[in-house]
Amino acid sequence: MTSTIDPATIGKANRARRHVRTLTGYLPETDASGKEQWPKGDEKVWRAGTRGLDTDVPSITKTFVNHVQTSLARQAYNLDNLGAYQAAALSVRDNLLVNWNETQMNYTRKAPKRAYYLSLEFLMGRTLDNAMLNLGLKDKYVEGVKKLGFSIEDILEQERDAALGNGGLGRLAACYLDSSASQELPVWGYGLRYKYGIFQQLISPEGNQLEAPDPWLDNQNPWELPRLDVSYEVRFYGSADRLNDGSGRSNWHGGQEVLAVAYDVMIPGYNTPTTNNLRLWESKPKRGFDLNSFNAGDYEHAVESSNSAAAITSVLYPNDHTSFGKELRLKQQYFWTAASLQDIIRRFKNLGKPITEFPDYAAIQLNDTHPTLAIPELMRVLIDDEDLDWGTAWQIVTNTFFYTNHTVLPEALEKWPVPLIEHVLPRHMQIIYDINLFFLQAVEKKFPDDRDRLSRMSLIEEGQPKQVRMAHLACIGSRKVNGVAELHSDLVQTTILKDFVEFEGVSKFGNVTNGITPRRWLDQCNPELSALISKTLKLDKNVWLKDLTKLEGLLPFAEDKKFRTEWAAIKQRNKERLAHHVQTTLGLTVRTDAMYDVQIKRLHEYKRQTLNILGVIHRYLTLKAMTTAERAKTNRRVVFFAGKAAPAYYIAKLTIRLIVNVARVINADPDTKDFLQLYFLPDYSVSLAEVLIPASDISQHISTAGTEASGTSNMKFCLNGGLLLGTVDGANIEIAEEVGESNVFFFGHLTPAVEDLRHQHLYHPVPIEEKCPALANVLNEVSKGLFGDGGVYEPLLNTVRHGDYYLLTDDFDSYIAALAMVDEAYLDTEEWIKKSIRTTAKMGKFSSDRAILEYAESYWNIEAIPVAAAK
Ligand SMILES: *Cc1c(COP(=O)(O)O)cnc(C)c1O
């Protein structure tokens, strides 16, 4: 079959549809006095239409009904909760869009330096509630939908989480966007629009984790705007031919070309019209199909080629703190950084400034090493496209980027095989070698005859195959490097980047302790506590939610009996809300007259969920050995776990299986079930966290010392008056510094001891029966089959018996002792409530507003650009 289609014609038609609109072209002209001149029609009519939307309740219900009829093409009589959610979302979105336009126009007009947050993950959760609260319209929407016969709770439950992230790193990015907009900072996020977010976790009858795809876009997504007119081409493979003109330039050609299409997500600030942008890229084939194949009559191959372009943004990689070196993941990273940089450069070029001023107008934050290819990519653009010399280009690059390190765990440090980069990105491999050459020459000059140092610092790790060390590249290509809590930043500087501190000087390295947004993690998830705080501080929440140190005003009220009663009653109602949630979603009855003990986070050996479940078994065995009278005196405890394991992480999945099967036995045992209950809640998500966190009395953050960079859920719990049981690790340390050591429960060995202990495990192992008999007993009970076939768990138990890399045998006894102290403290109810109040009161430091302002001032050098008050 021969086609009659002329490829050239189709290509031209496609290009015409793809022209990229510049924002400046849409600014209204101003006259000599700066007054806006309206380009078209009757100015009064335009102004009437652009005054913002009416937000009284009748106007809100009217737009709701309008959206039902027009946008959704539905009617009142058959409108279900999902339809009501969609109508409410579209109505709220109208308000966001007006603010978003105003904000972007303002940035374009004022042309400030902007910051760009590049993150492969944005764990946003739900948007509707957050948008209503940030706009200050929640009460009106509650009233409006009630008048229309719906309840806001039912409507909010319809929304699917936007779960484009694995855990802490992605949620941090989401909190930082909220804070940037709330602080009126000109910050955009850049990420990928995965068709499938983090997998849905199911638990099989045996207790195994199963993974199902997360089709979060199935019901349409009202919170994104497709920008089909904003698209860029991204190349893969092909060949890069050096030009023999001594310039170092190359001609990169051939290979596969893929299109990146923009989808914009509005990010409303709290109590401000500022509404920033999160731009997510979707991959598409450059042409609808491969015309060469089509012309040859090979339709199947043509369709396959389309699929391979679309595959780039089809799914989020579900590994947290592990790097796997998969080609598609590398393509994701390049696709996203290349599209984002083209967009940032285009926006800069609209200003008409010389390219050397680029770092004065753009700061680019690299969230971990995932976007590190942006460094050689900007070099490529500056050298090959902009004709700059190497030195000028490198000067621009190293003044533009900032790198945040998120881990010192060896398995999480990204390395890419040289042959893979050579194949997928041949020009970038050349540039990386060039960067390395100049870099090592400089090191050699400062430290002559130190070959060990050169090989330690090289961007290329020798071996079969050679690998590119992305953390080294991110470090030398950036203006500044930071860790995410004091201890972690110290570890970065003394371990993985020690040589770089010696070479470049310590002033390049810093710390920005992570934070969380108090809007979602207090006001939204715990509205009763938020209201009590406002009432007690005699402050509008608009004030303290933007200056969280105001919470200190709660301290004196710890001594106020009536206040304590109100405080405790809210915790109790939050437990009932959680119990109700478990009842309706899982059909399980959870008692609410008990201490709620929560560990929710990604399943990982370093986070030591295994220590927790072995501690639960120890408690169960202890209760079993007691008389009825003895048991009656103990502290009732309900233990909750939630968290996903990477699909290929066998040991983490075994831990889940153990938890589920221990729960089955314990919850059914008539001797103990009144004193100890255990639940594994499947499919951990932001929305589930919002129900669990306000209900917690104590939460566990028990990583092996030196392994958790910061942690952020520790902050969420403490902000909600939950106490912390943890190791001396990450931000736990700074939380204790703020709230006082008497209000936290610390246990376990300290970071400096870890290396020696591991050495002892390897070279002077002590049998577990001798070293930690209590733990040995627990392991034996599991082996013997107390929780079903013991053989199943042997590989997990053996990680503790042999090697014990995460030091469970070293920390178990002090862990059990700490739990006993928690029990004792909880039984003194009034004293416990005081601790809870004092904890919340001293959490001001951990607002992500504080963190983002540190980045803005000490790293990016950007300022707030408020939108002028509406005329
Ligand atoms: C905050 C948060 C995390 C991070 O939890 P850590 O305990 O700090 O690891 C992970 N997942 C979700 C859904 C979160 O909200």
The ligand as a Gaussian input file, in Angstrom:
#p B3LYP/6-31G(d) Opt

LIG

0 1
 C        4.786000      13.785000      55.180000
 C        4.583000      12.606000      54.330000
 C        5.628000      11.706000      54.123000
 C        6.979000      11.840000      54.784000
 O        6.967000      11.085000      55.970000
 P        8.309000      10.757000      56.792000
 O        7.796000      10.087000      58.013000
 O        8.949000      12.069000      57.098000
 O        9.131000       9.878000      55.945000
 C        5.404000      10.608000      53.317000
 N        4.206000      10.397000      52.739000
 C        3.168000      11.231000      52.937000
 C        1.862000      10.933000      52.290000
 C        3.318000      12.364000      53.733000
 O        2.293000      13.199000      53.892000

